[in-house]
Amino acid sequence: MADRPPSEIARETLKQLATRRLAPTPDNYQALYDEIAGNPSAPAFPDGPLRHILRVLPGQTPAQKRLLGLFESAIDHSDWAQLQSVLVGYANLGLANVAAAPAVSAAEPSVATHLPEDLTEQLARLIDNTLPALGEDDARVHELAAQLTNFLRQPSPPVSTFGLMLNNFSYRLSFATEDQAAIRSSLLELLHMLFENIAVLSQDDRWLQGQVEALMAASKPPLTLRRLDDVQRRLKDVIFKQTEAKERTVQAQEQMKELLATFIERLVQISASSSTYHDKMEDCAERIGQANSLQEITPLLEEVMSATRAMALDSRVARDELQDLRARSDAGHAEIAKLQEELDRASAQARHDPLTGSLNRKGLDEVMEREIARATRNGSPLCVALLDVDNFKLINDRLGHTAGDEALVHLAGVTREVMRPQDMLARYGGEEFVLVLPDTDLDQGVEAMKRLQRELTTRYFLKDREKVLITFSAGVAQLAEQEGSTEAIRRADQGMYLAKRAGKNRVMAA
């Protein structure tokens, strides 16, 4: 059977694997091949395990180093005899005592059997910080988390037990996170459907439309806490201004109602006075027709004249009152229209500069307050940069103030394209802007502003087909502990001033 060609033995081996229903593993295949060939193969040389042993063997003394070299050579040549002599050599050197020596223990990269204390505390904190995002629906995952954190906070927890507990926890955690992701996705879909329905039902209400559009934009994935905070603050601002304008509008409408009631009342009085006058005239005319002498007619004529004068006086008074009512009515309509315009502006420009679209001072104050709180809470760095356009007066003088405004719009647009989505731009005043850079240390902030300067050199501002290079000088400050936004911006302003003094188009760290 040993004379059979290898290809035939291989085919027979595959048939036997299928017949005996054995798994087609390398070990099963080798065993069947040797059985069919009638010539057992020599066991494979354990190169990998021996090299692992090589890495942990001591090699401090010259004798140990010589034996390490021989050991490695034996592995390279798959030489069992040489390997045996090396092991005997280590035995003769007293391997047990050498392995127990502190110097060797420090050198050998032995596998740890217990978790380091600093690592266990970090893992426990990681689990504690993960649980709030899972809700309270799955009691089992919270139970496993509590067991795991208690185990990690014990002295010297063994690695083997930790691996088993972590495997159980991560398996349960995968289901909990999938549930939370599905719940979050479904809630967002429901919210979006609700907002769309409100938008359809409130098509004639421009005040509500602006709020609904902001909520629909905020509910689109991916959902971020920063975006929700921004929308929440904008809605608070808009709702406050809308409430104020609504109250004033209601007051104006009440005044209009009072004016209309007075107008109707005066019309009724005029109508009643006119009816009395006509009755009086008819009575006098009848009495004049019955008079037989001039003496009888004279008092009647005086009575007619008196009634006519009274009627004329009432008419003038009524006319003046009606004209006054009309003037007040027109003023009321104008006030309501003005309030409507104010409300529309409040909805569109709650916290933004109308020219550049960047944040205004109020928006900057809100952003700085939020980012300082977040940086303090997370222990992350936060930088602010104050930039001032170089030679802006020359642009205004040479090209006009309209071109100056367009240059500021160009700068703001390039900045939003170049900087990160989480970086926020605010117009600080005139040609000065402030950039808020979360999770950014001082060196990174300086480099970010230099990158913006380089981008501006490749993106010219065009005015009447003339290319105008816009440059700026900037100062960057990283917020220190217990430092407020005012002090940080003041330091950034000092850095910007130094950049101006140094020749402009520079960035200085404050």
C-alpha positions as CSV (number, residue, x, y, z in Angstrom):
1,M,0.0,0.0,0.0
2,A,3.0,2.2,0.5
3,D,3.6,2.1,-3.2
4,R,0.3,3.8,-4.1
5,P,0.7,7.3,-5.6
6,P,0.0,10.2,-3.2
7,S,-2.8,11.5,-5.4
8,E,-4.7,8.2,-5.0
9,I,-4.1,8.2,-1.3
10,A,-5.4,11.7,-1.0
11,R,-8.6,10.8,-2.9
12,E,-9.1,7.8,-0.7
13,T,-8.6,9.9,2.4
14,L,-11.3,12.4,1.3
15,K,-13.7,9.5,0.7
16,Q,-13.0,8.1,4.1
17,L,-13.6,11.5,5.7
18,A,-17.0,11.6,4.1
19,T,-17.8,7.9,4.9
20,R,-16.9,8.1,8.5
21,R,-18.5,11.5,8.8
22,L,-15.5,13.1,10.3
23,A,-14.9,16.8,10.4
24,P,-12.4,17.8,7.6
25,T,-9.8,19.1,10.0
26,P,-6.0,19.0,9.3
27,D,-5.6,16.5,12.2
28,N,-8.3,14.1,11.0
29,Y,-7.0,14.3,7.4
30,Q,-3.4,13.6,8.5
31,A,-4.5,10.6,10.6
32,L,-6.5,9.0,7.8
33,Y,-3.8,9.7,5.3
34,D,-1.2,8.0,7.5
35,E,-3.6,5.0,8.0
36,I,-4.2,4.5,4.3
37,A,-0.6,5.1,3.3
38,G,0.6,2.6,6.0
39,N,3.5,5.0,6.8
40,P,2.8,7.4,9.7
41,S,4.1,10.9,9.2
42,A,6.6,12.4,11.5
43,P,5.0,14.8,13.9
44,A,5.4,18.4,12.9
45,F,8.1,20.4,14.6
46,P,6.4,22.8,17.2
47,D,8.0,25.9,15.9
48,G,5.5,28.4,17.3
49,P,5.3,27.1,20.9
50,L,9.1,26.8,21.1
51,R,9.6,30.4,20.0
52,H,7.2,31.5,22.7
53,I,9.3,29.6,25.2
54,L,12.4,31.2,23.7
55,R,11.0,34.7,24.5
56,V,10.6,33.9,28.2
57,L,13.8,32.1,28.8
58,P,16.4,34.1,30.8
59,G,19.4,35.5,29.0
60,Q,21.3,37.6,31.5
61,T,24.6,35.9,31.9
62,P,27.0,35.0,29.0
63,A,26.2,31.3,29.5
64,Q,22.5,32.0,29.2
65,K,23.0,34.1,26.1
66,R,25.0,31.3,24.5
67,L,22.3,28.8,25.3
68,L,19.6,31.2,23.9
69,G,21.5,31.4,20.6
70,L,21.7,27.6,20.4
71,F,18.0,27.3,21.3
72,E,17.1,29.6,18.5
73,S,19.3,27.8,16.0
74,A,17.7,24.4,17.0
75,I,14.3,25.9,16.2
76,D,15.4,27.3,12.9
77,H,16.8,23.9,11.8
78,S,14.1,21.8,13.5
79,D,16.9,19.9,15.3
80,W,15.5,17.9,18.2
81,A,18.9,16.7,19.2
82,Q,20.3,20.2,19.6
83,L,17.2,21.3,21.4
84,Q,17.7,18.5,23.9
85,S,21.3,19.5,24.6
86,V,20.2,23.1,25.1
87,L,17.6,22.1,27.7
88,V,20.2,19.9,29.5
89,G,22.5,22.9,29.5
90,Y,19.9,25.1,31.2
91,A,19.3,22.3,33.7
92,N,23.0,22.2,34.5
93,L,22.9,26.1,35.1
94,G,20.2,25.7,37.7
95,L,17.2,27.0,35.7
96,A,14.8,26.9,38.6
97,N,16.9,29.2,40.7
98,V,17.6,31.6,37.8
99,A,13.9,31.9,36.9
100,A,13.2,32.8,40.5
101,A,15.8,35.6,40.6
102,P,14.4,39.2,40.6
103,A,16.5,40.3,37.7
104,V,15.2,37.5,35.4
105,S,11.6,38.1,36.6
106,A,11.9,41.7,35.6
107,A,13.2,40.8,32.2
108,E,10.8,38.1,31.2
109,P,7.5,39.1,29.7
110,S,5.4,36.5,31.6
111,V,1.7,36.4,31.1
112,A,-0.2,38.2,33.9
113,T,-2.6,36.1,36.0
114,H,-4.2,39.1,37.8
115,L,-5.5,42.4,36.4
116,P,-3.5,45.5,37.3
117,E,-5.2,47.8,39.8
118,D,-5.3,50.9,37.6
119,L,-6.8,48.9,34.8
120,T,-9.6,47.4,36.9
121,E,-10.7,50.8,38.2
122,Q,-10.8,52.1,34.6
123,L,-12.9,49.2,33.5
124,A,-15.3,49.6,36.4
125,R,-15.8,53.3,35.6
126,L,-16.3,52.4,31.9
127,I,-19.1,50.0,32.9
128,D,-20.7,52.5,35.3
129,N,-20.7,55.2,32.6
130,T,-22.3,52.8,30.1
131,L,-25.3,51.8,32.2
132,P,-27.2,55.2,32.2
133,A,-27.5,54.9,28.4
134,L,-29.3,51.5,28.6
135,G,-32.3,52.6,30.6
136,E,-34.0,50.4,33.3
137,D,-35.8,47.9,31.1
138,D,-33.2,45.1,31.2
139,A,-32.7,44.2,34.9
140,R,-30.4,41.4,34.0
141,V,-27.8,43.5,32.3
142,H,-27.7,45.8,35.4
143,E,-27.3,42.8,37.6
144,L,-24.4,41.5,35.6
145,A,-22.8,45.0,35.5
146,A,-23.0,45.2,39.3
147,Q,-21.4,41.8,39.7
148,L,-18.6,42.7,37.3
149,T,-17.8,46.1,38.9
150,N,-17.8,44.6,42.4
151,F,-15.5,41.9,41.1
152,L,-13.1,44.4,39.5
153,R,-12.9,46.5,42.7
154,Q,-11.7,43.4,44.7
155,P,-8.0,43.1,45.3
156,S,-6.1,41.4,42.5
157,P,-9.0,39.9,40.5
158,P,-7.9,36.9,38.4
159,V,-7.8,37.3,34.6
160,S,-9.5,34.0,33.9
161,T,-12.6,34.8,36.0
162,F,-12.7,38.3,34.5
163,G,-12.7,36.9,31.0
164,L,-15.7,34.7,31.8
165,M,-17.7,37.5,33.5
166,L,-16.9,40.0,30.8
167,N,-18.1,37.5,28.1
168,N,-21.4,37.1,29.9
169,F,-21.9,40.8,30.4
170,S,-20.9,41.7,26.8
171,Y,-23.3,39.1,25.4
172,R,-26.2,40.5,27.5
173,L,-25.1,44.1,26.7
174,S,-25.3,43.5,23.0
175,F,-29.1,42.7,23.3
176,A,-29.7,45.8,25.5
177,T,-27.9,48.1,23.1
178,E,-29.8,46.8,20.1
179,D,-33.1,47.4,22.0
180,Q,-32.1,50.9,22.9
181,A,-31.0,51.7,19.3
182,A,-34.4,50.4,18.0
183,I,-36.3,52.4,20.7
184,R,-34.4,55.5,19.8
185,S,-35.0,55.0,16.1
186,S,-38.7,54.4,16.6
187,L,-39.1,57.4,18.8
188,L,-37.3,59.6,16.2
189,E,-39.6,58.3,13.5
190,L,-42.7,59.0,15.7
191,L,-41.5,62.5,16.6
192,H,-40.8,63.3,12.9
193,M,-44.3,62.1,11.9
194,L,-45.8,64.2,14.7
195,F,-43.9,67.3,13.6
196,E,-44.9,66.7,10.0
197,N,-48.5,66.5,11.0
198,I,-48.3,69.7,13.0
199,A,-46.7,71.4,10.1
200,V,-49.6,70.4,7.8
201,L,-52.2,71.5,10.4
202,S,-50.5,74.8,11.0
203,Q,-49.8,75.9,7.4
204,D,-51.6,79.3,8.0
205,D,-49.7,79.9,11.3
206,R,-46.3,81.4,10.3
207,W,-45.3,81.7,14.0
208,L,-45.7,78.0,14.7
209,Q,-44.2,77.0,11.3
210,G,-40.7,78.2,12.3
211,Q,-40.7,76.2,15.5
212,V,-41.9,73.1,13.7
213,E,-39.2,73.4,11.0
214,A,-36.5,73.6,13.7
215,L,-37.9,70.5,15.5
216,M,-38.0,68.5,12.2
217,A,-34.4,69.4,11.5
218,A,-33.4,68.5,15.0
219,S,-35.1,65.0,14.9
220,K,-33.2,63.9,11.8
221,P,-30.5,61.3,12.4
222,P,-27.7,61.3,13.4
223,L,-28.9,62.8,16.6
224,T,-26.4,64.7,18.7
225,L,-26.6,66.4,22.1
226,R,-25.0,69.5,20.7
227,R,-27.7,69.9,18.0
228,L,-30.5,69.4,20.5
229,D,-28.9,72.0,22.9
230,D,-28.7,74.5,20.0
231,V,-32.4,73.9,19.0
232,Q,-33.5,74.1,22.6
233,R,-31.8,77.4,23.2
234,R,-33.1,78.8,19.9
235,L,-36.6,77.7,20.6
236,K,-36.5,79.2,24.1
237,D,-35.4,82.5,22.7
238,V,-38.0,82.5,19.9
239,I,-40.8,81.4,22.3
240,F,-39.9,84.2,24.7
241,K,-40.1,86.8,22.0
242,Q,-43.2,85.3,20.5
243,T,-44.9,85.3,23.9
244,E,-44.0,89.0,24.4
245,A,-45.2,89.9,20.9
246,K,-48.3,87.9,21.3
247,E,-49.3,89.7,24.4
248,R,-48.8,93.1,22.7
249,T,-50.8,91.9,19.7
250,V,-53.7,90.8,21.9
251,Q,-53.6,94.3,23.6
252,A,-53.7,95.9,20.2
253,Q,-56.6,93.7,19.1
254,E,-58.5,94.6,22.3
255,Q,-57.9,98.3,21.5
256,M,-59.3,97.7,18.0
257,K,-62.4,96.1,19.4
258,E,-62.9,99.1,21.8
259,L,-62.5,101.5,18.8
260,L,-65.0,99.5,16.8
261,A,-67.5,99.4,19.7
262,T,-67.2,103.2,20.1
263,F,-67.6,103.7,16.4
264,I,-70.8,101.7,16.3
265,E,-72.1,103.6,19.4
266,R,-71.4,106.9,17.7
267,L,-73.3,105.8,14.6
268,V,-76.2,104.8,16.7
269,Q,-76.2,108.2,18.5
270,I,-76.0,110.0,15.1
271,S,-78.8,107.9,13.8
272,A,-80.9,108.6,16.9
273,S,-80.1,112.3,16.7
274,S,-81.0,112.4,13.0
275,S,-84.3,110.7,13.7
276,T,-85.1,113.3,16.4
277,Y,-84.2,116.1,14.1
278,H,-86.4,114.8,11.3
279,D,-89.3,114.4,13.7
280,K,-88.7,117.9,14.9
281,M,-88.7,119.3,11.4
282,E,-91.8,117.4,10.4
283,D,-93.6,118.8,13.5
284,C,-92.5,122.3,12.8
285,A,-93.5,122.1,9.2
286,E,-97.0,120.9,10.2
287,R,-97.4,123.7,12.7
288,I,-96.2,126.3,10.1
289,G,-98.8,125.0,7.7
290,Q,-101.5,125.6,10.3
291,A,-100.3,129.1,11.3
292,N,-102.4,132.1,10.2
293,S,-100.1,134.9,11.0
294,L,-96.4,135.9,10.9
295,Q,-96.4,136.1,14.7
296,E,-97.3,132.4,14.9
297,I,-94.6,131.5,12.3
298,T,-91.7,133.5,13.9
299,P,-91.3,131.3,17.1
300,L,-91.5,128.2,14.9
301,L,-88.7,129.4,12.7
302,E,-86.6,130.1,15.7
303,E,-87.3,126.6,16.9
304,V,-86.3,125.2,13.5
305,M,-83.0,127.3,13.5
306,S,-82.2,126.1,17.0
307,A,-82.7,122.4,16.1
308,T,-80.7,122.9,12.9
309,R,-77.8,124.5,14.8
310,A,-77.9,121.7,17.3
311,M,-77.9,119.1,14.6
312,A,-75.0,120.8,12.8
313,L,-73.0,120.9,16.0
314,D,-73.7,117.2,16.7
315,S,-72.6,116.3,13.2
316,R,-69.3,118.2,13.5
317,V,-68.6,116.5,16.9
318,A,-69.5,113.1,15.4
319,R,-67.3,113.8,12.4
320,D,-64.4,114.7,14.5
321,E,-64.9,111.7,16.7
322,L,-65.1,109.4,13.7
323,Q,-62.0,110.8,12.2
324,D,-60.1,110.3,15.5
325,L,-61.4,106.7,15.7
326,R,-60.2,106.1,12.1
327,A,-56.7,107.5,13.0
328,R,-56.5,105.4,16.1
329,S,-57.7,102.4,14.0
330,D,-55.0,102.9,11.4
331,A,-52.4,103.3,14.2
332,G,-53.6,100.0,15.7
333,H,-53.3,98.2,12.4
334,A,-49.8,99.6,11.9
335,E,-48.8,98.4,15.4
336,I,-50.1,94.9,14.7
337,A,-48.1,94.8,11.4
338,K,-45.0,96.0,13.2
339,L,-45.4,93.3,15.9
340,Q,-45.8,90.6,13.2
341,E,-42.6,91.8,11.6
342,E,-40.8,91.7,14.9
343,L,-42.0,88.2,15.5
344,D,-40.8,87.0,12.1
345,R,-37.4,88.5,12.7
346,A,-37.3,86.9,16.2
347,S,-38.0,83.5,14.6
348,A,-35.3,83.9,11.9
349,Q,-32.6,85.8,13.8
350,A,-32.8,84.6,17.4
351,R,-29.1,84.2,17.9
352,H,-27.4,85.0,14.5
353,D,-25.7,87.9,12.8
354,P,-28.0,88.9,9.9
355,L,-25.1,89.7,7.6
356,T,-22.7,86.7,7.9
357,G,-25.1,84.1,9.4
358,S,-22.6,83.5,12.2
359,L,-23.6,83.7,15.9
360,N,-24.1,87.1,17.4
361,R,-22.9,88.2,20.8
362,K,-25.9,86.6,22.5
363,G,-25.4,83.3,20.7
364,L,-21.6,83.4,21.5
365,D,-22.4,83.9,25.3
366,E,-24.7,80.9,25.2
367,V,-22.2,78.7,23.3
368,M,-19.4,79.6,25.6
369,E,-21.4,78.9,28.7
370,R,-22.4,75.5,27.4
371,E,-18.9,74.5,26.1
372,I,-17.1,75.6,29.3
373,A,-19.6,73.5,31.3
374,R,-18.9,70.5,29.0
375,A,-15.1,70.9,29.1
376,T,-15.2,71.1,32.9
377,R,-17.4,68.1,33.1
378,N,-15.3,65.9,30.8
379,G,-11.9,67.4,31.6
380,S,-11.3,68.2,27.9
381,P,-9.5,71.2,26.5
382,L,-11.3,74.2,25.1
383,C,-9.8,77.0,23.0
384,V,-11.1,80.3,21.7
385,A,-9.6,82.2,18.8
386,L,-10.2,85.9,18.1
387,L,-9.4,87.0,14.5
388,D,-9.4,90.4,13.0
389,V,-9.3,91.1,9.2
390,D,-6.1,92.8,8.1
391,N,-6.4,96.2,6.4
392,F,-10.2,96.1,6.4
393,K,-10.4,99.8,6.2
394,L,-8.5,99.8,3.0
395,I,-11.0,97.4,1.5
396,N,-13.9,99.7,2.5
397,D,-12.1,102.8,1.2
398,R,-11.0,101.4,-2.1
399,L,-14.0,99.1,-3.0
400,G,-16.8,100.5,-0.9
401,H,-18.7,99.4,2.2
402,T,-20.8,97.0,0.3
403,A,-17.7,95.2,-0.8
404,G,-16.5,95.2,2.8
405,D,-19.7,93.5,3.9
406,E,-19.3,90.9,1.1
407,A,-15.7,90.3,2.2
408,L,-16.9,89.5,5.7
409,V,-19.5,87.1,4.2
410,H,-16.8,85.4,2.2
411,L,-14.6,85.0,5.2
412,A,-17.4,83.5,7.3
413,G,-18.3,81.1,4.4
414,V,-14.7,79.8,4.0
415,T,-14.4,79.4,7.8
416,R,-17.5,77.3,8.0
417,E,-16.3,75.1,5.1
418,V,-12.7,74.6,6.5
419,M,-13.3,74.2,10.2
420,R,-14.9,71.2,11.9
421,P,-18.7,70.9,12.3
422,Q,-18.3,71.3,16.1
423,D,-16.3,74.5,15.8
424,M,-18.6,77.6,16.2
425,L,-18.1,81.0,14.6
426,A,-19.4,84.2,16.0
427,R,-19.2,87.8,14.8
428,Y,-17.6,89.7,17.7
429,G,-17.9,93.2,16.3
430,G,-17.1,94.9,13.0
431,E,-14.4,92.8,11.3
432,E,-13.7,90.7,14.4
433,F,-14.8,87.1,14.8
434,V,-14.5,84.6,17.5
435,L,-14.0,80.8,17.0
436,V,-14.9,78.4,19.7
437,L,-12.9,75.2,19.4
438,P,-14.1,72.3,21.6
439,D,-11.7,69.4,22.4
440,T,-8.8,71.4,21.2
441,D,-5.6,72.2,23.1
442,L,-3.5,75.3,22.5
443,D,-1.1,73.8,19.9
444,Q,-4.0,72.3,17.9
445,G,-5.9,75.6,18.1
446,V,-2.9,77.6,16.7
447,E,-2.5,75.0,13.9
448,A,-6.2,75.2,13.0
449,M,-6.1,78.9,12.6
450,K,-3.0,78.6,10.4
451,R,-4.8,76.1,8.3
452,L,-7.6,78.6,7.8
453,Q,-5.1,81.2,6.8
454,R,-3.7,78.9,4.2
455,E,-7.1,78.1,2.8
456,L,-7.9,81.8,2.4
457,T,-4.8,82.3,0.3
458,T,-6.3,79.8,-2.2
459,R,-9.9,81.2,-2.1
460,Y,-9.8,84.8,-3.3
461,F,-12.6,87.2,-2.7
462,L,-13.9,88.4,-6.1
463,K,-15.2,91.9,-6.5
464,D,-16.0,93.2,-10.0
465,R,-13.7,90.5,-11.4
466,E,-10.9,91.7,-9.1
467,K,-9.2,89.1,-6.9
468,V,-8.8,90.4,-3.4
469,L,-6.7,88.5,-0.9
470,I,-8.2,88.5,2.6
471,T,-5.9,87.8,5.5
472,F,-6.4,88.1,9.2
473,S,-4.4,88.2,12.4
474,A,-5.5,85.9,15.3
475,G,-4.8,85.2,18.9
476,V,-5.6,81.8,20.4
477,A,-6.2,81.1,24.1
478,Q,-6.9,77.8,25.9
479,L,-9.2,78.1,28.8
480,A,-7.6,77.5,32.2
481,E,-9.3,76.1,35.2
482,Q,-11.9,78.4,36.8
483,E,-11.5,80.8,33.9
484,G,-14.6,82.4,32.3
485,S,-15.2,83.3,28.7
486,T,-14.6,87.0,29.2
487,E,-11.0,86.5,30.5
488,A,-10.3,83.9,27.8
489,I,-11.5,86.1,25.0
490,R,-9.5,89.0,26.5
491,R,-6.3,86.9,26.4
492,A,-7.0,85.9,22.8
493,D,-7.5,89.6,21.9
494,Q,-4.1,90.3,23.4
495,G,-2.6,87.6,21.2
496,M,-4.3,89.0,18.2
497,Y,-2.8,92.5,19.0
498,L,0.7,90.9,19.2
499,A,0.1,89.2,15.8
500,K,-0.8,92.6,14.3
501,R,2.3,94.2,15.8
502,A,4.4,91.3,14.4
503,G,3.4,92.0,10.8
504,K,-0.2,90.8,10.4
505,N,-1.4,87.6,8.8
506,R,0.0,85.7,11.8
507,V,-1.4,83.6,14.7
508,M,-0.2,84.0,18.2
509,A,-0.8,81.8,21.2
510,A,-2.0,83.7,24.3
